[in-house]
Amino acid sequence: GNGVSFAPFPFVHLLPDSPVASAMTEEERCLSWYSQSDIGSFKDEVRVFGRCIRRQMREGDEVTDQEGETNPQQSLYAIITEQEGCTRGIETRVWPERQRKKNAAVRAVLESQNRLR
């Protein structure tokens, strides 16, 4: 059927400069991963950056293209360039409509899975 399938032989990527986990000390393993506080800081930064971009989009002047048409993507690009940031991976924080669409898609998939059971 249409179930999940995996390749018969896994493809392993080796990083030549990184020792295997079994050869690391506990301290080396801990230093190889982000700490919970690092992850919390990343999330906080994304939250603040998303709010800042949305506020500037609401308050800022809209940028028009050469034909005089309003271009929200160009406006956002100008804001991001000014702040030396990037929205790659945080689109749902910047565009609430994307968050709604993502949530609707997740709900639809989960409902479909429940019907199949």
Secondary structure by P-SEA (a helix, b strand, c coil): ccccccccbbbbbbcccccccccccaaaaaaacccaaaaaaaaaaaaaaaaaaaaaaacccccccccccccaaaaaaaaaaaaccccccccccccaaaaaaaaaaaaaaaaaaaaac
